[in-house]
Amino acid sequence: MYRKGEIRLTDIARALGGEWPVLAAELELTEEEVTKLMDEHGENAALHMLRYWLKSRGHEATGNCLQLALRKI
């Protein structure tokens, strides 16, 4: 069984496709973080970037923050 938030992240990652680094920049991930995600996760990097952002930014990683960043791209 999937949690609601997990399905949403998967949907967002799928919609982003190869454009996920643009969102990563809006979410203030560094170039080094993006490169590491690319190297370690290849085709699944978009989803891993979203999970990494949630984990690394803690309480600052809100749905509102993600929504604003998505609207900017």
Order of alpha helices (4+ residues) and beta strands (2+ residues): alpha-alpha-alpha-alpha-alpha
